[in-house]
Amino acid sequence: MHQAIRQDLADLCALWPKLDMGSGSRAGMPSQVDRLIKEYCKQPDNRDGRGLRSGTVAEIRKTLRHLKSAVKKVNAGGTPEARYAMKLLKRAHHMRDFKVLAAEARGYAGKVQRLGKKRAKQTAMCEAASVPLGQTDALGQVHLERVVSVAEMESIGRHLHLCVAHNDQFGREYHRRLRRNTAEFWQLRAGAALALLEVTRDDEGLGWIAEFEAKKSGVRLPRSMLLRIVRELKASGDRVDEFHRAGAFWAFRRPQPPTAEIQVGPAIYRVWRFPDELIILGKTEGRRGRLSAWSRFVREPVRPWYSRTRGRLIRARGQANVAGGAPVGNWAWSSTCGGKRSLSDQQLQALMLASPEMYAVLAG
């Protein structure tokens, strides 16, 4: 018999406790396992010119490892694992073939593994939290609740038909972020789940709502409720279409600058000019009544392409300006969304050319 198998058998005998498994079970079990292993090792199919095949040794040692695990689990008592372990040890005493014993041991190990995974999914990874957001006529009372376990995330995913419901490559990535606490997950609930939100944070605690996933039919919340979500989560929703369409921007948490109302043709634009951010609410009359759309632009530097010689000269002048404290380079407003009625960069430039008031506000 292989030396490693002898050592595993010795370990099993040392671990064998005094269990009440029936008359004669305590004395006969280790010798029964020893006899089945010896008979299995003698079979010609399991040997070659050098002795026992490596696959045979691995199979026997794995079975003994499962038996040692069962002996340890029985001592826990009162758990499903302990009941499965006791059943395996009782059946092992009456088996007459090692392959049957190995199959039973694998079955026991599989059950224990599934129980462990189920328990891990139900384990809370963070503290639960619930925030009432208010009431709407269509949905009733709406709450914002922290997702604390993988099992809860999968349940929400099944209800909303999201990929987090599946234990595949994409679903496991979300589960991993929840377990490692590299992202926060919140659900909007009004009786049943309405949407699932993912929030990421930087080292300073500033958060971003990375995803807002609902059913294909979508969920429309009032702007005041979306702004409440932004405040409660301390996270910006500017990158998410649902917050962008409603105008629930992070900038509105700060003191707001004076607004300007500018009319260009049949449209009226309300403009908020922040130091590095521009928000415009456009309203116009259409066939279905008054239509409104939010647009957001951020201030970004313009980096034109120059020839090599001219580029050196401009960089030299720029370094001199920085030393003297003067601003360097040009800048422009860049759109942060592509909504159906939101303004694009070109449309904003056209408004500036069409309206001196708009030009004065944006270029100031």
TORDOMAR-194953 format. One record per residue (C-alpha): residue number from 1; residue in one letter; chain; x, y, z. Coordinates in nm, 3 decimals. Example, Ala and Ser with C-alpha at 12.3 -4.5 7.8 and 13.67 -1.06 7.14 Angstrom:
! TORDOMAR-194953
   n res chain    east   north      up
   1   A     A   1.230  -0.450   0.780
   2   S     A   1.367  -0.106   0.714
This chain:
! TORDOMAR-194953
   n res chain    east   north      up
   1   M     A   0.000   0.000   0.000
   2   H     A   0.120   0.350  -0.078
   3   Q     A   0.284   0.537   0.211
   4   A     A   0.054   0.839   0.178
   5   I     A  -0.252   0.611   0.196
   6   R     A  -0.118   0.449   0.514
   7   Q     A  -0.075   0.793   0.669
   8   D     A  -0.430   0.895   0.577
   9   L     A  -0.566   0.574   0.731
  10   A     A  -0.368   0.639   1.050
  11   D     A  -0.510   0.991   1.067
  12   L     A  -0.863   0.856   1.021
  13   C     A  -0.817   0.606   1.305
  14   A     A  -0.681   0.880   1.531
  15   L     A  -0.981   1.104   1.457
  16   W     A  -1.241   0.834   1.501
  17   P     A  -1.458   0.940   1.795
  18   K     A  -1.681   0.730   2.014
  19   L     A  -2.004   0.763   1.819
  20   D     A  -2.334   0.592   1.885
  21   M     A  -2.387   0.444   1.539
  22   G     A  -2.523   0.109   1.642
  23   S     A  -2.383  -0.215   1.785
  24   G     A  -2.035  -0.300   1.657
  25   S     A  -2.004   0.005   1.434
  26   R     A  -1.736   0.180   1.636
  27   A     A  -1.495  -0.111   1.631
  28   G     A  -1.556  -0.233   1.276
  29   M     A  -1.557   0.084   1.071
  30   P     A  -1.182   0.159   1.040
  31   S     A  -1.089  -0.204   0.965
  32   Q     A  -1.368  -0.225   0.707
  33   V     A  -1.229   0.075   0.522
  34   D     A  -0.877  -0.068   0.548
  35   R     A  -0.990  -0.399   0.398
  36   L     A  -1.176  -0.235   0.107
  37   I     A  -0.871  -0.022   0.022
  38   K     A  -0.633  -0.320   0.025
  39   E     A  -0.861  -0.519  -0.205
  40   Y     A  -0.889  -0.221  -0.438
  41   C     A  -0.510  -0.178  -0.449
  42   K     A  -0.461  -0.543  -0.550
  43   Q     A  -0.677  -0.518  -0.860
  44   P     A  -0.463  -0.541  -1.179
  45   D     A  -0.636  -0.244  -1.341
  46   N     A  -0.509  -0.017  -1.062
  47   R     A  -0.144  -0.119  -1.089
  48   D     A   0.140  -0.093  -1.337
  49   G     A   0.505  -0.195  -1.340
  50   R     A   0.593   0.065  -1.076
  51   G     A   0.311  -0.024  -0.833
  52   L     A  -0.011   0.167  -0.773
  53   R     A  -0.114   0.409  -1.043
  54   S     A  -0.110   0.776  -0.946
  55   G     A  -0.480   0.809  -1.033
  56   T     A  -0.566   0.524  -0.797
  57   V     A  -0.367   0.680  -0.513
  58   A     A  -0.539   1.014  -0.570
  59   E     A  -0.886   0.855  -0.570
  60   I     A  -0.822   0.664  -0.245
  61   R     A  -0.674   0.965  -0.068
  62   K     A  -0.966   1.185  -0.176
  63   T     A  -1.214   0.931  -0.036
  64   L     A  -1.024   0.915   0.294
  65   R     A  -1.022   1.296   0.308
  66   H     A  -1.402   1.300   0.272
  67   L     A  -1.432   1.039   0.551
  68   K     A  -1.211   1.244   0.782
  69   S     A  -1.426   1.546   0.709
  70   A     A  -1.738   1.346   0.794
  71   V     A  -1.589   1.235   1.126
  72   K     A  -1.520   1.599   1.217
  73   K     A  -1.864   1.717   1.105
  74   V     A  -2.046   1.462   1.322
  75   N     A  -1.908   1.627   1.635
  76   A     A  -2.076   1.956   1.538
  77   G     A  -2.421   1.801   1.591
  78   G     A  -2.757   1.948   1.495
  79   T     A  -2.648   2.077   1.155
  80   P     A  -2.741   1.940   0.808
  81   E     A  -2.372   1.862   0.751
  82   A     A  -2.366   1.648   1.069
  83   R     A  -2.670   1.449   0.954
  84   Y     A  -2.513   1.385   0.611
  85   A     A  -2.187   1.281   0.781
  86   M     A  -2.358   1.035   1.018
  87   K     A  -2.545   0.881   0.726
  88   L     A  -2.220   0.830   0.533
  89   L     A  -2.038   0.672   0.828
  90   K     A  -2.322   0.431   0.901
  91   R     A  -2.348   0.323   0.537
  92   A     A  -1.972   0.283   0.502
  93   H     A  -1.970   0.002   0.759
  94   H     A  -2.197  -0.214   0.539
  95   M     A  -2.036  -0.152   0.200
  96   R     A  -1.856  -0.433   0.017
  97   D     A  -1.687  -0.241  -0.266
  98   F     A  -1.449   0.053  -0.253
  99   K     A  -1.595   0.220  -0.563
 100   V     A  -1.934   0.237  -0.392
 101   L     A  -1.771   0.387  -0.083
 102   A     A  -1.590   0.643  -0.300
 103   A     A  -1.914   0.739  -0.478
 104   E     A  -2.095   0.783  -0.144
 105   A     A  -1.809   0.997  -0.012
 106   R     A  -1.820   1.218  -0.323
 107   G     A  -2.194   1.257  -0.282
 108   Y     A  -2.149   1.362   0.080
 109   A     A  -1.880   1.615  -0.015
 110   G     A  -2.103   1.761  -0.288
 111   K     A  -2.393   1.810  -0.046
 112   V     A  -2.168   1.980   0.208
 113   Q     A  -2.025   2.206  -0.061
 114   R     A  -2.370   2.308  -0.183
 115   L     A  -2.479   2.383   0.173
 116   G     A  -2.168   2.596   0.223
 117   K     A  -2.233   2.794  -0.095
 118   K     A  -2.596   2.847  -0.001
 119   R     A  -2.498   2.965   0.345
 120   A     A  -2.232   3.196   0.199
 121   K     A  -2.490   3.352  -0.034
 122   Q     A  -2.719   3.420   0.260
 123   T     A  -2.444   3.570   0.475
 124   A     A  -2.474   3.948   0.514
 125   M     A  -2.173   4.130   0.367
 126   C     A  -2.266   4.470   0.509
 127   E     A  -2.513   4.635   0.742
 128   A     A  -2.873   4.668   0.628
 129   A     A  -3.012   5.015   0.568
 130   S     A  -3.350   5.146   0.456
 131   V     A  -3.441   5.502   0.360
 132   P     A  -3.800   5.609   0.285
 133   L     A  -3.803   5.826  -0.028
 134   G     A  -4.165   5.932  -0.034
 135   Q     A  -4.486   5.831  -0.205
 136   T     A  -4.603   5.849  -0.565
 137   D     A  -4.949   5.800  -0.711
 138   A     A  -4.836   5.523  -0.946
 139   L     A  -4.601   5.329  -0.714
 140   G     A  -4.706   5.410  -0.361
 141   Q     A  -4.443   5.429  -0.086
 142   V     A  -4.090   5.394  -0.225
 143   H     A  -3.789   5.285  -0.018
 144   L     A  -3.416   5.274  -0.089
 145   E     A  -3.266   4.960   0.069
 146   R     A  -2.911   4.828   0.090
 147   V     A  -2.848   4.487  -0.068
 148   V     A  -2.659   4.287   0.194
 149   S     A  -2.616   3.935   0.050
 150   V     A  -2.565   3.752  -0.276
 151   A     A  -2.889   3.560  -0.227
 152   E     A  -3.081   3.887  -0.201
 153   M     A  -2.908   4.020  -0.512
 154   E     A  -2.998   3.706  -0.708
 155   S     A  -3.360   3.733  -0.593
 156   I     A  -3.378   4.095  -0.713
 157   G     A  -3.212   3.994  -1.039
 158   R     A  -3.470   3.721  -1.102
 159   H     A  -3.754   3.967  -1.041
 160   L     A  -3.604   4.235  -1.269
 161   H     A  -3.460   3.988  -1.525
 162   L     A  -3.101   4.106  -1.474
 163   C     A  -2.772   3.922  -1.522
 164   V     A  -2.700   3.931  -1.145
 165   A     A  -2.955   3.650  -1.106
 166   H     A  -2.724   3.402  -1.280
 167   N     A  -2.410   3.232  -1.155
 168   D     A  -2.226   3.291  -1.482
 169   Q     A  -1.928   3.506  -1.579
 170   F     A  -2.120   3.834  -1.564
 171   G     A  -2.325   3.756  -1.254
 172   R     A  -2.023   3.635  -1.056
 173   E     A  -1.844   3.965  -1.124
 174   Y     A  -2.123   4.155  -0.947
 175   H     A  -2.126   3.898  -0.664
 176   R     A  -1.750   3.940  -0.625
 177   R     A  -1.781   4.319  -0.593
 178   L     A  -2.049   4.275  -0.327
 179   R     A  -1.842   4.023  -0.128
 180   R     A  -1.525   4.232  -0.144
 181   N     A  -1.714   4.554  -0.068
 182   T     A  -1.561   4.728  -0.370
 183   A     A  -1.910   4.852  -0.465
 184   E     A  -2.239   4.921  -0.291
 185   F     A  -2.567   4.783  -0.421
 186   W     A  -2.904   4.939  -0.339
 187   Q     A  -3.253   4.852  -0.450
 188   L     A  -3.554   5.073  -0.505
 189   R     A  -3.855   4.897  -0.361
 190   A     A  -4.227   4.972  -0.363
 191   G     A  -4.370   4.646  -0.236
 192   A     A  -4.156   4.467  -0.496
 193   A     A  -3.816   4.558  -0.636
 194   L     A  -3.821   4.842  -0.891
 195   A     A  -3.454   4.888  -0.976
 196   L     A  -3.102   4.792  -0.872
 197   L     A  -2.832   5.057  -0.826
 198   E     A  -2.455   5.009  -0.811
 199   V     A  -2.247   5.277  -0.636
 200   T     A  -1.869   5.303  -0.649
 201   R     A  -1.661   5.532  -0.428
 202   D     A  -1.315   5.679  -0.440
 203   D     A  -1.068   5.701  -0.151
 204   E     A  -1.225   6.026  -0.030
 205   G     A  -1.573   5.874  -0.010
 206   L     A  -1.716   6.051  -0.316
 207   G     A  -1.958   5.815  -0.488
 208   W     A  -2.080   5.759  -0.841
 209   I     A  -2.394   5.572  -0.939
 210   A     A  -2.241   5.340  -1.196
 211   E     A  -2.558   5.154  -1.299
 212   F     A  -2.933   5.196  -1.262
 213   E     A  -3.101   4.876  -1.383
 214   A     A  -3.476   4.826  -1.397
 215   K     A  -3.717   4.616  -1.601
 216   K     A  -3.737   4.681  -1.973
 217   S     A  -4.054   4.883  -1.914
 218   G     A  -3.844   5.111  -1.693
 219   V     A  -3.935   5.307  -1.384
 220   R     A  -4.001   5.680  -1.384
 221   L     A  -3.945   5.853  -1.053
 222   P     A  -4.007   6.223  -0.989
 223   R     A  -3.705   6.454  -0.994
 224   S     A  -3.740   6.532  -0.624
 225   M     A  -3.712   6.161  -0.541
 226   L     A  -3.405   6.115  -0.760
 227   L     A  -3.239   6.415  -0.594
 228   R     A  -3.321   6.256  -0.258
 229   I     A  -3.141   5.939  -0.371
 230   V     A  -2.836   6.145  -0.469
 231   R     A  -2.832   6.315  -0.129
 232   E     A  -2.888   5.997   0.072
 233   L     A  -2.622   5.798  -0.114
 234   K     A  -2.385   6.094  -0.137
 235   A     A  -2.323   5.979  -0.490
 236   S     A  -2.356   6.151  -0.826
 237   G     A  -2.598   6.015  -1.083
 238   D     A  -2.472   6.234  -1.368
 239   R     A  -2.347   5.929  -1.560
 240   V     A  -2.685   5.755  -1.554
 241   D     A  -2.957   5.832  -1.809
 242   E     A  -3.244   5.816  -1.557
 243   F     A  -3.092   6.094  -1.346
 244   H     A  -2.980   6.293  -1.650
 245   R     A  -3.325   6.293  -1.812
 246   A     A  -3.486   6.416  -1.490
 247   G     A  -3.223   6.683  -1.422
 248   A     A  -3.119   6.528  -1.089
 249   F     A  -2.760   6.649  -1.116
 250   W     A  -2.493   6.643  -0.848
 251   A     A  -2.435   7.017  -0.893
 252   F     A  -2.777   7.097  -0.748
 253   R     A  -2.658   6.981  -0.404
 254   R     A  -2.440   7.292  -0.385
 255   P     A  -2.555   7.655  -0.359
 256   Q     A  -2.700   7.739  -0.698
 257   P     A  -2.585   8.040  -0.899
 258   P     A  -2.836   8.293  -1.036
 259   T     A  -3.021   8.148  -1.331
 260   A     A  -3.083   8.313  -1.665
 261   E     A  -3.389   8.261  -1.882
 262   I     A  -3.318   8.312  -2.250
 263   Q     A  -3.564   8.282  -2.536
 264   V     A  -3.437   8.173  -2.875
 265   G     A  -3.719   8.146  -3.125
 266   P     A  -4.005   7.940  -2.979
 267   A     A  -3.780   7.776  -2.715
 268   I     A  -3.706   7.904  -2.366
 269   Y     A  -3.380   7.801  -2.199
 270   R     A  -3.309   7.822  -1.828
 271   V     A  -2.934   7.824  -1.770
 272   W     A  -2.732   7.742  -1.457
 273   R     A  -2.368   7.845  -1.498
 274   F     A  -2.134   7.679  -1.247
 275   P     A  -1.756   7.736  -1.255
 276   D     A  -1.680   7.420  -1.454
 277   E     A  -2.028   7.297  -1.536
 278   L     A  -2.324   7.417  -1.739
 279   I     A  -2.681   7.292  -1.701
 280   I     A  -2.960   7.395  -1.937
 281   L     A  -3.332   7.320  -1.915
 282   G     A  -3.492   7.372  -2.255
 283   K     A  -3.868   7.404  -2.302
 284   T     A  -4.047   7.424  -2.636
 285   E     A  -4.399   7.378  -2.767
 286   G     A  -4.470   7.065  -2.967
 287   R     A  -4.765   6.876  -3.107
 288   R     A  -4.803   6.695  -2.775
 289   G     A  -4.780   7.009  -2.566
 290   R     A  -4.478   7.159  -2.396
 291   L     A  -4.164   6.947  -2.417
 292   S     A  -3.867   6.988  -2.185
 293   A     A  -3.518   6.839  -2.188
 294   W     A  -3.214   6.869  -1.964
 295   S     A  -2.864   6.918  -2.102
 296   R     A  -2.534   6.914  -1.914
 297   F     A  -2.195   7.035  -2.032
 298   V     A  -1.858   7.030  -1.861
 299   R     A  -1.570   7.267  -1.916
 300   E     A  -1.276   7.093  -2.083
 301   P     A  -0.949   7.225  -2.226
 302   V     A  -0.903   7.232  -2.601
 303   R     A  -0.577   7.076  -2.715
 304   P     A  -0.524   7.160  -3.085
 305   W     A  -0.271   6.981  -3.303
 306   Y     A   0.028   7.185  -3.409
 307   S     A   0.335   7.127  -3.617
 308   R     A   0.644   7.023  -3.428
 309   T     A   0.817   7.364  -3.448
 310   R     A   0.505   7.564  -3.358
 311   G     A   0.424   7.320  -3.080
 312   R     A   0.760   7.383  -2.911
 313   L     A   0.699   7.760  -2.924
 314   I     A   0.349   7.728  -2.776
 315   R     A   0.471   7.501  -2.495
 316   A     A   0.748   7.748  -2.413
 317   R     A   0.499   8.035  -2.399
 318   G     A   0.261   7.823  -2.191
 319   Q     A   0.529   7.748  -1.934
 320   A     A   0.606   8.119  -1.912
 321   N     A   0.237   8.198  -1.860
 322   V     A   0.209   7.935  -1.586
 323   A     A   0.505   8.089  -1.410
 324   G     A   0.337   8.429  -1.431
 325   G     A   0.000   8.297  -1.311
 326   A     A  -0.192   8.356  -1.634
 327   P     A  -0.434   8.096  -1.776
 328   V     A  -0.299   7.863  -2.043
 329   G     A  -0.481   7.738  -2.350
 330   N     A  -0.847   7.754  -2.462
 331   W     A  -1.146   7.566  -2.329
 332   A     A  -1.489   7.460  -2.453
 333   W     A  -1.815   7.313  -2.326
 334   S     A  -1.850   6.937  -2.390
 335   S     A  -2.182   6.756  -2.366
 336   T     A  -2.209   6.468  -2.119
 337   C     A  -2.517   6.296  -2.263
 338   G     A  -2.675   6.185  -2.585
 339   G     A  -3.044   6.207  -2.505
 340   K     A  -3.306   6.244  -2.775
 341   R     A  -3.386   6.609  -2.692
 342   S     A  -3.066   6.707  -2.511
 343   L     A  -2.845   6.966  -2.672
 344   S     A  -2.529   6.856  -2.849
 345   D     A  -2.204   7.053  -2.871
 346   Q     A  -2.298   7.182  -3.217
 347   Q     A  -2.647   7.288  -3.105
 348   L     A  -2.501   7.478  -2.811
 349   Q     A  -2.265   7.664  -3.048
 350   A     A  -2.561   7.748  -3.272
 351   L     A  -2.750   7.893  -2.973
 352   M     A  -2.450   8.107  -2.883
 353   L     A  -2.440   8.246  -3.237
 354   A     A  -2.817   8.304  -3.248
 355   S     A  -2.851   8.475  -2.910
 356   P     A  -2.622   8.747  -2.772
 357   E     A  -2.766   8.681  -2.424
 358   M     A  -2.675   8.314  -2.444
 359   Y     A  -2.326   8.403  -2.567
 360   A     A  -2.277   8.646  -2.277
 361   V     A  -2.377   8.382  -2.021
 362   L     A  -2.171   8.098  -2.167
 363   A     A  -1.859   8.292  -2.258
 364   G     A  -1.841   8.490  -1.937
